[in-house]
Amino acid sequence: MDEIKKQLDEAFSWAQKDDYDKALALCNAVIQANPSIPDGLRKRATIYARMGDYDRAIADITNVMAQEPDDPSHHFFRGWWYLDDGNPAQAVEDLTKALALGEKNNHYHDESAHFFRAAALLRLRRYDEALADCQHVRDDFLIYIKSAGKISKADILREATAGKSKG
């Protein structure tokens, strides 16, 4: 298992250098040699997401979820990628599942999951729910979403409040 981790760490280091061909080749080799272990698919999904290839990232993480359905991180990342890919309804579904699973497993992505879900809810014009999610996020929370750029809690609060007052 240490050798697999080493190979996947090397794959990600190539992805950080934007050498996706080498990164994917290493992941593919791990996946081919160890098809029953989800680590290679998980890392390849992350690399695909980094590349902006959300269809492949989502497909890989969905396959991982079939092997590990109760891991909230998989739902969190797929929800994030759905949000980045412009699919807020799917994002809300996955992020809600991540939060529910996290309640049982001390999930460490909870604050980010609330934030991403608030951003997705805002896109769906579900302003009250977006505002409610913001209550679980620090005031100085700021994150980069590929489809929206930098977004802060203050941005979501402002837009949700304005949207709510209009309609």
BAROMAR-535182 format. One record per residue (C-alpha): x, y, z; residue in one letter. Coordinates in steps of 0.5 Angstrom, whole numbers, padded with zeros to 4 digits, always signed. Layout:
N
XYZA
...
END
This chain:
167
+0000+0000+0000M
+0006+0005+0001D
+0008+0004-0006E
+0001+0006-0009I
+0001+0012-0004K
+0008+0014-0007K
+0006+0013-0014Q
+0000+0017-0013L
+0003+0022-0009D
+0008+0023-0015E
+0002+0023-0020A
-0001+0029-0016F
+0006+0032-0016S
+0006+0032-0024W
-0001+0035-0024A
+0001+0041-0020Q
+0007+0042-0025K
+0001+0041-0031D
+0004+0035-0034D
-0003+0032-0034Y
+0000+0026-0039D
+0005+0024-0034K
+0000+0024-0028A
-0006+0021-0031L
-0001+0015-0034A
+0002+0014-0027L
-0006+0014-0024C
-0008+0009-0030N
-0002+0004-0028A
-0004+0004-0021V
-0011+0003-0023I
-0010-0003-0028Q
-0005-0006-0023A
-0010-0005-0017N
-0017-0005-0019P
-0020-0007-0013S
-0017-0001-0009I
-0021+0006-0010P
-0014+0010-0009D
-0012+0011-0016G
-0019+0013-0018L
-0020+0018-0013R
-0013+0021-0015K
-0015+0021-0022R
-0021+0024-0021A
-0018+0030-0017T
-0013+0031-0023I
-0019+0031-0028Y
-0022+0036-0023A
-0016+0040-0023R
-0016+0040-0031M
-0023+0042-0031G
-0025+0036-0034D
-0031+0035-0029Y
-0035+0030-0033D
-0029+0025-0032R
-0028+0027-0025A
-0035+0026-0023I
-0035+0019-0027A
-0029+0017-0023D
-0031+0019-0016I
-0038+0016-0017T
-0034+0009-0018N
-0031+0011-0012V
-0037+0012-0008M
-0040+0005-0011A
-0034+0002-0007Q
-0034+0007-0001E
-0041+0010+0000P
-0041+0012+0007D
-0035+0017+0006D
-0037+0024+0006P
-0031+0027+0003S
-0033+0023-0004H
-0040+0027-0004H
-0037+0033-0002F
-0032+0033-0008F
-0037+0031-0013R
-0042+0037-0010G
-0036+0042-0011W
-0035+0039-0018W
-0042+0039-0020Y
-0042+0047-0017L
-0036+0048-0021D
-0039+0045-0028D
-0045+0049-0027G
-0050+0044-0024N
-0052+0047-0018P
-0058+0042-0017A
-0053+0036-0017Q
-0049+0040-0012A
-0054+0041-0007V
-0056+0034-0007E
-0049+0032-0006D
-0047+0037-0001L
-0053+0035+0003T
-0051+0028+0003K
-0044+0030+0005A
-0047+0034+0011L
-0051+0028+0013A
-0046+0023+0013L
-0041+0028+0016G
-0046+0028+0022E
-0044+0021+0023K
-0037+0021+0022N
-0034+0028+0024N
-0033+0030+0017H
-0028+0036+0017Y
-0031+0039+0010H
-0037+0041+0014D
-0036+0049+0013E
-0034+0048+0006S
-0040+0044+0005A
-0044+0049+0008H
-0041+0055+0004F
-0041+0051-0003F
-0048+0049-0002R
-0050+0056+0000A
-0047+0058-0007A
-0051+0053-0011A
-0057+0055-0007L
-0056+0062-0009L
-0056+0060-0016R
-0062+0056-0015L
-0065+0062-0012R
-0067+0059-0006R
-0065+0065-0002Y
-0067+0063+0005D
-0063+0056+0005E
-0057+0060+0002A
-0058+0065+0008L
-0059+0059+0013A
-0052+0055+0011D
-0048+0062+0011C
-0050+0061+0019Q
-0045+0055+0019H
-0039+0059+0016V
-0034+0064+0019R
-0035+0071+0017D
-0028+0071+0013D
-0029+0065+0009F
-0027+0066+0002L
-0026+0061-0003I
-0025+0060-0011Y
-0030+0057-0015I
-0028+0056-0022K
-0035+0058-0025S
-0036+0064-0021A
-0029+0066-0019G
-0027+0069-0011K
-0033+0069-0007I
-0034+0070+0000S
-0039+0069+0005K
-0041+0077+0005A
-0042+0076-0003D
-0047+0070-0001I
-0051+0074+0004L
-0051+0080+0000R
-0054+0077-0006E
-0059+0072-0002A
-0061+0078+0002T
-0062+0082-0005A
-0065+0077-0008G
-0070+0075-0003K
-0072+0082-0002S
-0074+0082-0010K
-0078+0076-0010G
END
